[in-house]
Amino acid sequence: MKLILAIVNNDDSAIAAAALTEAGFFVTKLSTTGGFLMVGNTTLLIGTEDTGVEEAVKILKKHCTTRKQTNKPTATFGAGLQNFSIPKEVTVSGATVFVLNVDRMEKL
C-alpha cells in the first residue's frame, strides 16, 4: 500500500481531485501554503495499492500544469531595497509528488 502526497497549485486542485476520484481513488484535500512564494496551494492525500501509483501520477501530470508566476517582494522594515525585494518571474511546477510506503491502513 502507498500514500501519495501531491502538492498542487490551487488552480489545478479541483480538477485533479475530481479526475482522481472519477478514476476510483480516494482523495483528501488539505489547504497548504508554500514557503517560497508564500501562496496557497493544495496538498492531496491519496491512498492506493502499489499498482495504482503510476495511474495516479499520470492523472496528476495531465491535470497539474507548470506555469509562470511573479513572486511578490518580501522586503522587511529597515531592510531597504535589496535583490530579494524585486519581483521576479519564476516557473512553478504543476505538482510535487511524494510516494510513501504504508505499513498499515484501516478504515474505521
C-alpha positions in Angstrom: 0.0 0.0 0.0 1.2 3.5 -0.8 0.3 7.0 0.3 0.8 9.7 -2.4 1.3 13.3 -1.2 0.8 15.6 -4.1 1.3 19.4 -3.6 -0.5 21.1 -6.4 -1.4 24.7 -7.4 -4.8 25.8 -6.2 -5.8 26.5 -9.8 -5.4 22.8 -10.6 -6.6 21.2 -7.4 -10.3 20.8 -8.1 -9.9 19.3 -11.5 -7.1 17.0 -10.4 -9.1 15.8 -7.3 -12.2 15.2 -9.5 -10.2 13.2 -12.1 -8.6 11.1 -9.4 -12.0 10.5 -7.7 -13.5 9.6 -11.1 -10.7 7.0 -11.6 -11.6 5.4 -8.3 -9.0 6.9 -5.9 -10.0 8.2 -2.5 -8.6 11.8 -2.2 -8.3 14.1 0.8 -7.6 17.8 0.2 -5.6 19.9 2.6 -5.2 23.7 2.2 -1.5 24.5 2.5 0.9 27.4 1.9 4.2 27.2 0.1 7.3 28.5 1.7 9.0 30.1 -1.4 6.2 32.1 -3.0 4.0 32.2 0.2 0.9 31.5 -1.9 -1.8 29.0 -1.3 -1.7 25.5 -2.7 -3.4 22.2 -2.1 -1.9 19.0 -0.7 -3.8 15.9 -1.9 -3.5 12.8 0.1 -4.1 9.7 -2.0 -4.1 6.2 -0.6 -3.7 3.4 -3.1 -2.4 -0.1 -3.7 1.1 -0.3 -5.2 -0.4 -1.0 -8.6 -2.3 2.3 -8.6 0.6 4.7 -8.1 1.5 5.1 -11.8 -2.1 5.7 -12.8 -2.5 8.4 -10.1 0.8 10.1 -11.1 -0.4 10.0 -14.8 -3.6 11.7 -13.8 -1.7 14.4 -11.8 0.6 15.0 -14.7 -2.3 15.5 -17.1 -4.2 18.0 -14.8 -1.4 19.9 -13.0 0.3 22.3 -15.3 3.6 24.2 -15.0 3.1 27.9 -15.1 5.0 31.2 -14.8 4.2 33.3 -11.7 5.6 36.5 -10.4 6.8 36.3 -6.8 5.9 39.3 -4.6 8.5 41.4 -2.8 9.3 40.4 0.7 11.1 43.5 2.0 11.1 43.9 5.7 11.3 47.0 7.9 14.7 48.6 7.7 16.0 46.2 5.0 15.7 48.7 2.2 15.6 47.8 -1.4 17.5 44.5 -1.9 17.6 41.9 -4.6 15.1 39.7 -2.9 12.6 42.5 -2.7 12.3 43.0 -6.5 9.5 40.9 -8.2 10.8 38.1 -10.4 9.0 35.7 -12.7 9.6 32.1 -11.7 8.4 28.8 -13.1 6.0 27.0 -10.7 5.8 23.2 -11.0 2.5 21.6 -11.8 2.8 19.2 -8.8 5.3 17.9 -6.3 4.6 14.3 -5.6 5.9 12.1 -2.8 5.1 8.4 -2.7 5.4 6.8 0.8 5.1 3.2 1.9 2.2 2.4 4.3 2.7 -0.4 6.8 -1.0 -0.4 7.8 -4.2 1.2 6.8 -7.7 0.8 8.4 -11.0 2.5 7.7 -12.9 2.8 10.9 
